[in-house]
Amino acid sequence: MTDALHDGHEPAFGEADLSNCEREQIHLAGSIQPHGALLVVREPELLVVQASANAQAFLGLVAAPLGARLEQLCPDLAARIRAHLGDALDVLPVAVRCRVGDPPTEFDGLLHRPPAGGLIIELERAGAAVELAGAFEQALQRIVASASVRVLCDETARIFRGITGYDRVMVYRFDDEGHGEVLSEQKEPKLDPLLGNRYPASDIPQIARRLYERNRVRVLVDVEYEPVPILPRLSPLTGGELDMSLCFTRSMSPIHIQYLKNMGVCATLVVSLLVGERLWGLVACHHYQPRIFQYELRGVCELLAEVVGTRIAALESFAQSQAELTVRRLEHRMVETISRDGDWRSALFDSAQSILEPVGASGAALLLEDQVMTTGEVPSTDQLREIGRWLDRKGLGESGGPGLFATAALALDEPAFAPLTGVASGLVAATVSNQAGEYLVWFRPEQVRTVTWGGNPFKPVMIGNSPSDLSPRRSFAKWHQLVEGTSEPWSPASLTTARLIGDTVTDVLVQFRSVSMLIAQHQLDLVRGQVQSSDQAVIVADADTRLLMTSQAFEALLPAGAVQLERLEDLPRLFHSPMKVLRRLHELVSRAQTWRGEAELITQDGGARPVLVRADPVFSAPRKVLGFVVVLSDMSERKAADAARRRLQERIVETHRFSAGRLSSRADLIYQRLLSSVVENAQLAALEITDGVEVSRMAELVDSVRSSVERSAQLLELLLQHSASLDRD
């Protein structure tokens, strides 16, 4: 399924073909699956303005629903709906159990409001009661105990198959290019395995992925169903199509239905896995006979998916923190080497494993100050210099550039490098300064490998005897692709580590160049430009504390109109708590005592900008101070991450508070026990989420955990309210 004919037209539901299905308006289906009925009512009088064509027969109504008030059609449903009219109903649908029709029959109704207005009511025949507490608690313990993403995916597949009873359950992860891979699978023994299969990104259009982010659970009961139209098609409230994004009965795209038929699948359940508001993957369940899956079990699956997503976030963040620890050790060795040998580069290259193993590379090269240092298997010096010039042309080293470039197929990016395939099919380059040609580069050799696809991804369209026979591919047998000219792909963890090492080398390089400026005064003009243009906020002073220079990044931290600084003793006036800063500077100058700590710069509006201070004396000989170097690092984003953690803890405390009057005492006990399990998982995630390579993203990640806790609490409360209503009825 491809977007080859991109004419800008957005095909209506059911009118797309394989050339434009990427843009099919699948949320405007205008029809439902026949295992339920749908009503749209105008508030507050609850007048039915749209209804599925099967509503009267499916619900056992005496009169046609269109134009009638709910109180006349089904008084019990109307009464239960009115209790929720004050709710938002725009993100999580609310379920009610009601009796409808003649004779009265029990139905589960799901209520939500589409963006353009009105109230959508979807009704399905009531299912059997579900024992929520035991199954959920046991599953949660297994999820939290999973120590890696791979183990977690295996557990998730087992849990979902046990709960749902579908013939096949797969945990499916998307890569950076949108392709999917089956990481884990549980299935009936007679079925062929799909574990390890990859599926091209085109199998799931972007518009479908966006819907997966909003509507977390989707069910197809029977691929052979006849769609039931909604009447009238256009909403009398808006004059447009009804937005069915959150409808569980919404019809599915005919192209998707044909895709499933080609696979031999009769019914599906798909549950979204979101990590930090990003669609990480799916739990895809296939059944080979029609299968109805009731509301309460769908709610349990959605709740479990929230917990799994939180656990994935914690595990991925822990991997980042381990990478950061490795890089800190490398930084410590570089600083020690400067003190011992007067240079830091040998710490990178004396032991090949210290620079190669953290990134999983076979060779590395440092291009710096027109010199080349290497370790492991790398191209020749001339070839390395050409790679540096190529990276310059890509703008990698420019101010504001990406700072990191990675490829697993260098010869595809630049055919001139095809002769290097044996040692440099894969390349990761990190800038170490904003000067041209200064990079730290890692290499991987070609790895001829076989990629297993679920069917041939390069032949997705099958053509019959006429153009109307266009269909998604019909073969899903394992299709093996021999991949040459590429290396093993760089994992997110490897790229995170490479970026961290590059940032560390950049920091050490700035400090080293600052020291070189003090030691070699005759090179001052050359080095000054390099240091001043650095992205680091640096202050250099001589032994008498006179300021020799400050970097542009430091000047940018100061409020407009700040007093000109001449000596280190002038710095305290820029800070809140100036006496504390003055005391630490006095210890630096009088005792040559290093300062590592936090302080707060005064901002333009009188506020505070948190900074990390690293101040060091520079020695030209034992006990002979040559000068001082002060480096300030903006801590605003780290503080934001800390604030997000505090908000998470505060929200956890608030979530734990429960008004016993809203639920029955039995439901209250179940709620408290289940919510405690959810909160424990969230607290564990919060502890394992530590500041990684991109500090600004950590606040968002912690906030996503908080949002997941809130959503989980809402889901629990809605499920238990529903169960409590069954007990009362």
C-alpha positions in Angstrom: 0.0 0.0 0.0 1.7 3.1 -1.2 1.2 6.7 -1.8 2.7 6.7 -5.3 0.0 8.9 -6.9 0.2 11.9 -4.6 -2.4 14.2 -6.1 -3.3 15.9 -2.8 -6.8 14.4 -2.9 -8.0 12.8 0.4 -10.2 9.8 -0.7 -13.4 9.3 1.2 -13.8 6.1 3.2 -14.2 3.1 0.9 -13.1 5.0 -2.2 -9.3 4.6 -1.8 -7.2 2.3 -3.8 -3.6 1.2 -3.3 -2.2 4.4 -4.8 -3.8 6.7 -2.3 -4.9 4.6 0.7 -2.3 6.5 2.8 -4.8 9.4 2.9 -8.1 7.5 3.2 -10.4 9.2 5.7 -10.9 6.0 7.8 -12.2 8.0 10.8 -15.2 9.1 8.6 -16.4 5.6 7.9 -20.2 6.4 7.9 -21.0 2.8 8.9 -20.4 0.3 11.7 -19.9 -3.4 12.2 -23.2 -5.2 12.8 -22.3 -6.6 16.3 -23.5 -3.3 17.7 -25.7 -0.3 17.1 -25.0 3.4 17.1 -27.1 6.4 18.0 -26.1 10.1 17.9 -28.2 12.4 20.1 -28.5 16.2 20.5 -28.0 17.5 24.0 -29.5 18.3 26.3 -32.9 16.9 25.2 -31.2 13.6 24.0 -33.0 13.8 20.6 -31.8 11.1 18.2 -30.4 12.8 15.1 -28.5 9.9 13.5 -28.7 6.1 13.9 -27.3 3.0 12.4 -29.7 1.3 10.0 -29.9 -1.8 12.3 -30.7 0.2 15.5 -34.4 -0.6 15.7 -34.0 -4.3 15.1 -30.7 -4.8 17.0 -32.1 -3.0 20.1 -35.6 -4.4 19.9 -37.2 -1.0 19.7 -40.9 -0.7 19.0 -40.4 2.6 17.1 -37.7 3.8 14.7 -35.2 5.9 16.7 -34.6 8.8 14.3 -36.3 11.9 15.5 -37.3 10.4 18.9 -36.2 11.3 22.4 -34.3 8.6 24.3 -36.8 8.8 27.2 -39.4 7.6 24.8 -37.3 4.9 23.2 -35.3 3.5 26.1 -36.0 5.3 29.5 -33.4 3.2 31.4 -30.6 4.2 28.9 -31.7 7.9 29.0 -31.6 8.0 32.8 -28.1 6.5 32.9 -26.8 8.8 30.2 -28.1 11.9 32.0 -25.9 11.0 35.0 -22.9 11.5 32.8 -23.8 14.6 30.8 -21.5 16.7 32.9 -18.5 14.6 32.1 -16.0 15.6 29.4 -16.4 12.3 27.4 -13.9 13.4 24.8 -10.9 11.1 25.5 -12.2 8.1 27.4 -15.7 6.8 26.6 -17.8 6.0 29.6 -19.7 2.6 29.8 -23.2 2.2 31.2 -25.2 -1.1 31.6 -28.8 -0.6 30.6 -32.0 -2.5 29.6 -33.3 -1.7 26.2 -36.1 -3.0 24.0 -39.2 -5.2 24.2 -38.6 -7.5 25.9 -36.0 -5.6 27.9 -32.5 -6.9 27.1 -29.2 -5.9 28.8 -26.8 -3.9 26.7 -23.5 -2.2 27.4 -23.4 1.4 26.1 -20.3 3.4 25.5 -20.7 7.2 25.5 -18.3 9.8 24.0 -18.5 13.2 22.3 -16.9 13.8 18.9 -15.0 17.1 18.3 -17.8 18.7 16.4 -20.5 18.1 19.0 -23.3 15.7 19.8 -23.2 12.6 21.9 -22.4 9.2 20.3 -23.9 6.1 22.0 -22.6 2.7 20.9 -24.5 -0.3 22.2 -23.5 -4.0 22.3 -25.1 -7.0 24.0 -23.9 -7.3 27.6 -21.2 -9.8 28.2 -20.6 -12.0 31.2 -19.2 -10.5 34.4 -15.4 -10.3 34.5 -13.3 -10.9 37.6 -11.0 -8.0 37.2 -8.8 -7.9 40.3 -7.1 -11.3 40.3 -6.2 -11.4 36.6 -5.0 -7.8 36.6 -2.9 -8.1 39.7 -1.1 -11.3 38.5 -0.4 -9.8 35.1 0.9 -6.6 36.7 3.4 -8.5 38.8 4.8 -10.3 35.8 5.1 -7.0 33.9 6.9 -5.2 36.6 9.3 -8.1 37.1 10.4 -8.0 33.5 14.1 -6.9 33.5 14.4 -6.2 29.7 12.3 -5.1 26.8 12.6 -8.5 25.2 11.4 -10.3 28.3 8.6 -7.8 28.8 7.4 -8.4 25.3 7.4 -12.2 25.8 5.4 -11.8 29.0 3.0 -9.3 27.4 2.2 -11.8 24.6 1.6 -14.6 27.1 -0.6 -12.3 29.3 -2.7 -11.1 26.4 -3.3 -14.6 25.0 -4.4 -15.8 28.4 -6.8 -13.0 28.8 -8.2 -12.7 25.3 -8.2 -16.3 24.1 -7.2 -15.3 20.5 -5.5 -17.9 18.4 -2.4 -15.8 17.9 -1.0 -12.8 19.9 2.0 -10.8 18.7 3.9 -7.9 20.2 4.9 -5.7 17.3 7.4 -2.9 17.5 8.0 0.0 15.0 11.5 1.1 14.1 12.6 4.6 13.2 11.5 4.1 9.6 8.1 2.9 10.5 8.7 -0.8 9.6 7.3 -3.2 12.1 8.9 -6.4 13.6 7.2 -9.2 15.5 9.3 -9.3 18.7 7.2 -11.9 20.6 4.5 -14.4 19.7 2.1 -16.8 21.4 -0.1 -19.0 19.2 -2.0 -22.2 18.6 0.5 -25.0 17.7 -1.0 -25.6 14.3 -0.3 -22.1 13.1 2.8 -21.1 11.2 5.1 -18.8 13.3 5.4 -15.1 12.4 8.0 -14.4 15.1 10.8 -12.3 13.7 8.9 -11.3 10.6 9.2 -7.7 9.4 6.4 -5.7 7.8 6.9 -2.6 5.7 5.7 0.8 7.0 3.2 1.0 4.2 1.2 -1.8 5.8 -0.1 0.7 8.4 -0.8 4.2 6.9 0.1 7.3 8.9 -3.6 8.2 9.4 -4.2 4.7 10.9 -1.2 5.2 13.2 -2.6 8.5 14.4 -5.9 6.8 15.2 -4.0 4.1 17.2 -2.7 6.9 19.4 -6.3 8.1 20.1 -8.3 4.9 20.1 -6.1 2.5 22.0 -8.2 -0.7 21.4 -9.7 -1.7 18.1 -11.8 -4.8 17.4 -12.9 -6.5 14.2 -15.4 -9.2 14.9 -15.7 -10.8 11.5 -14.0 -9.9 8.2 -17.0 -11.1 6.3 -19.4 -8.5 7.9 -21.7 -6.4 5.9 -21.3 -2.7 6.9 -24.3 -1.1 8.5 -24.8 2.5 7.3 -25.4 5.5 9.6 -28.5 7.4 8.7 -28.4 10.1 7.6 -24.8 10.0 6.4 -24.2 13.7 7.1 -24.7 14.9 10.7 -27.7 17.3 11.1 -25.7 19.0 13.8 -22.7 19.9 11.7 -23.6 19.2 8.1 -20.5 17.1 7.7 -19.3 13.5 8.2 -19.5 12.0 11.7 -16.0 11.8 13.3 -15.9 8.1 14.4 -12.3 8.2 15.7 -13.2 6.8 19.1 -16.0 4.5 18.0 -15.4 0.8 18.8 -17.9 -0.3 16.2 -16.5 1.8 13.4 -16.2 0.0 10.0 -12.7 -0.7 8.8 -11.2 0.2 5.5 -12.1 -2.3 2.7 -8.4 -2.4 1.9 -7.5 -3.4 5.4 -10.3 -6.0 5.4 -8.9 -7.5 2.1 -5.4 -7.4 3.7 -6.7 -9.6 6.6 -8.6 -11.9 4.3 -5.4 -12.4 2.3 -3.7 -13.5 5.5 -6.6 -15.9 6.3 -7.5 -13.9 9.5 -11.2 -13.8 10.5 -11.2 -11.5 13.6 -8.7 -9.1 15.2 -8.0 -7.2 18.4 -5.3 -4.5 18.3 -4.1 -2.7 21.4 -1.7 0.3 21.1 1.5 0.5 23.1 2.5 4.2 23.7 5.8 5.3 25.2 6.1 9.0 26.0 3.2 9.8 23.7 4.9 7.9 20.9 3.4 4.9 19.2 6.0 2.4 20.2 4.2 -0.7 18.9 1.1 -2.8 19.0 -0.3 -5.9 20.6 -1.9 -7.6 17.6 -4.3 -10.5 18.2 -5.6 -12.7 15.4 -8.4 -15.2 15.4 -9.3 -17.6 12.7 -13.0 -17.6 13.4 -15.4 -14.7 14.1 -15.0 -13.5 17.7 -16.8 -10.9 19.8 -14.7 -9.3 22.5 -16.8 -7.5 25.2 -16.2 -4.1 26.7 -14.9 -5.1 30.2 -12.1 -7.2 28.6 -11.3 -4.4 26.2 -10.9 -2.1 29.2 -8.6 -4.6 31.0 -6.4 -4.8 27.8 -6.2 -1.0 27.5 -5.2 -0.8 31.2 -2.5 -3.4 30.8 -1.2 -1.7 27.7 -0.8 1.5 29.7 1.2 -0.4 32.3 3.4 -2.1 29.7 4.1 1.3 28.0 5.2 2.7 31.4 7.5 -0.3 32.0 9.0 0.1 28.5 9.7 3.8 29.2 11.5 2.8 32.4 13.6 0.1 30.8 14.7 2.2 27.9 15.5 5.1 30.2 17.6 2.8 32.4 19.6 1.7 29.3 20.3 5.4 28.6 21.5 6.0 32.2 23.9 3.0 31.9 25.3 4.6 28.7 25.7 7.8 30.6 27.6 6.0 33.4 30.0 4.5 30.9 30.7 7.9 29.3 31.3 9.5 32.7 34.0 6.9 33.4 35.6 7.7 30.1 35.4 11.4 30.9 37.2 10.7 34.2 40.0 8.9 32.4 40.4 11.8 30.0 40.7 14.3 32.8 43.2 12.1 34.6 45.2 11.8 31.4 45.4 15.6 31.1 46.8 15.9 34.6 49.3 13.1 33.9 50.3 13.5 30.3 49.2 17.0 29.4 46.7 15.6 26.8 43.4 13.8 26.8 43.4 12.0 23.5 45.4 9.0 24.6 42.6 8.1 27.1 40.4 7.5 24.0 42.8 5.5 21.9 45.3 3.7 24.3 42.6 1.1 25.0 40.6 0.4 21.9 37.7 -1.2 23.8 37.1 2.0 25.8 36.0 3.9 22.7 34.7 1.0 20.5 32.8 -1.3 22.9 30.3 1.3 24.2 29.1 2.0 20.7 29.6 -1.5 19.3 32.0 -0.3 16.6 35.0 -2.1 14.9 37.0 1.1 14.4 37.1 4.8 15.4 38.9 7.9 14.3 39.4 11.4 15.8 39.8 14.2 13.3 41.0 17.2 15.2 43.3 20.2 14.4 44.3 18.6 11.1 45.5 15.5 12.9 44.0 12.0 12.7 44.1 9.4 15.5 42.6 5.9 14.9 42.0 2.6 16.6 40.6 -0.7 15.2 39.8 -1.2 11.6 39.4 2.1 9.8 39.9 3.6 6.2 43.2 5.2 5.3 44.2 8.6 6.6 43.4 10.2 3.2 40.1 8.5 3.1 39.3 9.7 6.6 40.1 13.2 5.7 37.7 12.9 2.7 35.0 11.6 5.0 35.6 14.7 7.2 35.1 17.0 4.2 32.0 15.1 3.2 30.6 15.6 6.7 31.4 19.3 6.4 29.4 19.5 3.1 26.5 17.9 4.9 26.6 20.7 7.4 27.1 18.4 10.4 29.6 20.7 12.1 27.7 24.0 11.6 26.4 25.9 14.5 22.9 24.7 15.2 23.5 21.5 13.1 22.3 18.1 14.2 25.7 17.2 15.9 25.3 13.5 15.0 25.1 11.6 11.8 24.6 7.9 11.4 24.2 5.5 8.5 24.3 1.7 8.1 24.9 2.1 4.3 27.6 4.7 3.7 28.0 3.7 0.0 24.3 4.4 -0.6 24.6 7.9 1.0 27.8 8.6 -1.0 28.7 6.2 -3.9 32.3 7.5 -3.9 32.8 5.6 -0.6 31.8 2.2 -2.1 35.4 0.9 -2.0 35.3 1.3 1.8 32.4 -1.1 2.3 34.6 -3.8 3.9 35.6 -1.6 6.8 33.1 1.3 6.7 29.6 0.3 5.6 28.3 1.8 8.8 29.4 5.2 10.1 28.5 7.3 13.1 30.0 10.8 13.3 29.8 13.2 16.3 30.9 16.8 16.2 33.5 17.7 18.8 33.5 21.4 18.0 31.9 23.8 15.6 35.2 24.0 13.6 35.2 22.4 10.1 36.6 18.9 9.9 36.6 18.1 13.7 34.7 14.9 14.3 34.8 11.7 16.3 33.8 8.9 13.9 33.0 5.2 14.5 32.9 2.5 11.8 31.3 -0.9 11.2 32.1 -3.3 8.4 29.7 -4.8 5.9 27.5 -7.5 7.3 25.8 -9.5 4.6 22.6 -10.6 6.3 19.2 -12.0 5.6 16.1 -10.0 6.6 12.9 -12.0 6.9 9.7 -10.2 5.8 6.1 -11.3 6.1 5.7 -11.5 2.3 7.6 -9.7 -0.4 7.5 -6.0 0.6 8.6 -4.9 -2.8 5.5 -6.4 -4.5 2.6 -5.2 -2.4 0.1 -4.9 -5.3 -1.4 -7.9 -7.1 -3.1 -7.3 -10.4 -5.9 -9.6 -11.7 -7.7 -9.6 -15.0 -9.0 -6.0 -14.6 -8.0 -2.8 -12.8 -10.7 -3.6 -10.2 -8.7 -6.6 -9.1 -6.1 -4.4 -7.5 -5.5 -5.9 -4.0 -3.0 -5.8 -1.1 -0.4 -8.6 -1.5 -1.8 -12.1 -1.1 1.3 -13.9 0.0 2.5 -13.6 3.6 4.9 -16.5 3.5 8.3 -15.7 4.9 10.3 -13.8 2.2 14.0 -13.6 2.7 15.9 -10.6 1.5 19.7 -10.8 1.2 21.1 -7.4 2.2 24.6 -6.4 1.0 26.6 -3.2 1.3 25.2 -2.4 4.8 26.4 -2.9 8.3 24.5 -4.0 11.3 22.1 -1.2 12.0 23.0 1.3 14.8 20.7 0.8 17.7 19.1 3.7 19.6 21.3 2.8 22.6 24.5 2.9 20.4 23.5 6.3 19.0 22.7 7.7 22.5 26.2 6.5 23.7 27.9 8.1 20.6 26.2 11.4 21.2 27.2 11.3 24.9 30.8 10.5 24.1 30.8 13.3 21.5 29.4 15.8 24.0 31.9 14.7 26.6 34.8 15.1 24.2 33.5 18.5 23.3 33.4 19.5 26.9 36.9 18.2 27.6 38.2 19.8 24.4 36.9 23.2 25.5 38.5 22.9 28.9 41.8 21.6 27.4 41.9 24.5 24.9 41.3 26.9 27.7 44.2 25.5 29.6 46.4 25.6 26.5 45.6 29.3 26.1 47.0 29.9 29.6 50.1 27.7 29.1 51.0 28.9 25.6 50.3 32.7 25.6 51.9 33.0 22.2 49.0 30.8 20.8 46.4 32.9 22.4 45.0 34.5 19.2 44.5 31.1 17.6 42.9 29.4 20.6 40.8 32.4 21.7 38.6 32.2 18.6 38.0 28.5 19.2 37.1 28.9 22.8 35.0 32.0 22.4 32.9 30.5 19.7 32.3 27.3 21.8 28.8 26.5 22.9 30.1 26.3 26.5 29.9 29.2 28.9 33.6 29.6 29.8 35.5 32.2 31.9 39.3 32.2 31.9 41.2 34.3 34.5 44.9 34.6 35.2 46.7 33.9 38.5 45.7 37.4 39.8 42.0 36.7 39.0 41.9 39.2 36.1 39.6 38.0 33.4 41.4 37.1 30.2 38.3 36.1 28.3 34.8 35.0 28.4 33.0 32.9 25.8 30.0 34.2 23.8 27.9 31.5 25.4 28.7 33.0 28.8 27.8 36.5 27.6 24.5 35.1 26.4 23.6 34.0 29.9 23.9 37.5 31.3 21.0 40.0 31.4 21.2 42.9 29.1 23.1 45.9 30.5 25.0 43.8 33.0 28.1 45.5 34.6 31.4 44.8 32.8 33.4 42.1 34.6 37.1 42.6 35.2 38.0 40.1 37.9 36.7 36.8 39.3 35.6 38.7 42.4 33.1 40.6 40.2 31.2 37.3 39.4 29.1 37.1 42.7 27.0 40.2 41.7 25.6 38.1 38.8 24.2 35.5 41.2 21.5 35.1 43.8 23.2 34.3 47.1 26.4 36.3 46.2 28.1 35.6 49.5 28.0 31.9 48.9 29.5 32.4 45.4 32.2 34.7 46.8 33.1 32.2 49.5 33.6 29.4 46.9 35.6 31.7 44.7 37.8 32.7 47.6 38.5 29.0 48.3 39.3 28.5 44.6 41.8 31.4 44.6 43.4 31.2 48.0 43.5 27.4 48.5 43.4 26.3 44.8 40.3 24.3 45.8 38.1 23.0 42.9 34.5 24.1 42.9 31.8 21.7 41.8 28.3 22.9 42.6 25.1 24.6 41.6 24.3 28.3 41.7 21.6 30.6 40.4 22.3 33.4 37.9 20.1 36.5 38.0 18.0 36.7 34.8 16.8 39.8 33.0 13.5 39.9 34.9 15.2 39.2 38.3 14.4 35.5 38.2 16.8 32.7 38.7 18.6 30.5 36.0 20.1 27.4 37.7 23.7 26.6 36.5 26.2 23.9 37.3 29.6 25.5 38.1 32.9 23.8 37.4 35.8 25.9 38.5 39.4 24.7 38.5 42.8 26.1 39.2 45.4 25.5 36.4 48.9 24.6 37.5 52.0 25.2 35.5 54.1 23.4 38.1 53.3 21.9 41.5 51.7 24.5 43.7 52.2 27.1 41.0 48.8 28.4 39.8 48.8 29.7 36.3 45.2 30.8 36.3 41.6 29.6 36.6 38.9 28.2 34.3 35.2 28.4 35.2 32.6 26.6 33.1 28.9 27.2 33.6 26.3 24.7 32.3 22.6 25.8 32.1 20.6 23.4 34.4 17.2 24.7 33.5 16.2 21.6 31.6 17.5 19.3 34.3 15.5 21.3 36.9 12.4 21.0 34.7 12.9 17.2 34.7 13.1 17.3 38.5 10.0 19.3 38.7 8.2 16.8 36.5 9.3 14.0 38.9 7.8 16.0 41.8 4.6 16.6 39.9 4.5 12.8 39.3 4.9 12.0 43.0 2.3 14.7 43.9 -0.1 13.3 41.3 0.5 9.7 42.6 -0.5 10.9 46.1 -3.6 12.6 44.8 -4.5 9.6 42.7 -4.3 7.4 45.8 -7.0 9.5 47.5 -10.3 8.0 46.7 -13.8 9.2 47.7 -15.5 6.2 49.1 -18.9 7.7 48.5 -18.5 7.4 44.7 -18.2 3.6 44.7 -19.6 0.7 46.7 -17.4 -0.5 49.6 -16.4 -3.6 47.7 -15.5 -1.7 44.6 -13.6 0.7 46.8 -11.4 -2.1 48.2 -10.8 -3.5 44.7 -10.0 0.0 43.3 -7.5 0.7 46.1 -5.7 -2.6 45.7 -5.5 -2.3 41.9 -4.6 1.3 42.0 -1.8 0.6 44.5 -0.3 -1.9 42.0 -0.5 0.7 39.2 1.1 3.4 41.4 3.9 1.0 42.5 4.7 0.4 38.8 4.7 4.2 38.2 6.9 4.8 41.2 9.3 2.2 39.9 9.3 3.8 36.5 9.9 7.2 38.0 13.0 5.9 39.9 14.4 4.2 36.7 13.8 7.2 34.5 17.0 9.2 34.9 18.4 12.1 32.9 19.8 10.8 29.6 21.4 12.2 26.6 18.5 14.6 25.8 17.7 16.1 29.2 14.9 18.2 27.7 13.0 15.0 26.9 13.1 13.6 30.4 10.4 16.1 31.7 8.2 15.0 28.9 8.9 11.3 29.7 8.1 11.7 33.4 5.0 13.7 32.6 3.9 10.9 30.2 4.2 8.4 33.2 2.0 10.8 35.3 -0.5 10.9 32.4 -0.5 7.1 32.2 -1.2 6.9 36.0 -4.1 9.3 35.6 -5.5 7.4 32.6 -5.1 4.1 34.4 -7.0 5.4 37.4 -9.8 6.7 35.2 -9.9 3.3 33.4 -10.1 1.4 36.7 -12.8 3.7 38.1 -14.9 3.4 34.9 -14.5 -0.4 34.9 -15.4 -0.7 38.6 -18.3 1.7 38.3 -19.6 -0.5 35.5 -19.1 -3.6 37.7 -20.8 -1.9 40.7 -23.8 -1.0 38.5 -24.1 -4.7 37.6 -24.2 -5.6 41.3 -26.9 -3.0 41.9 -29.0 -4.2 39.0 
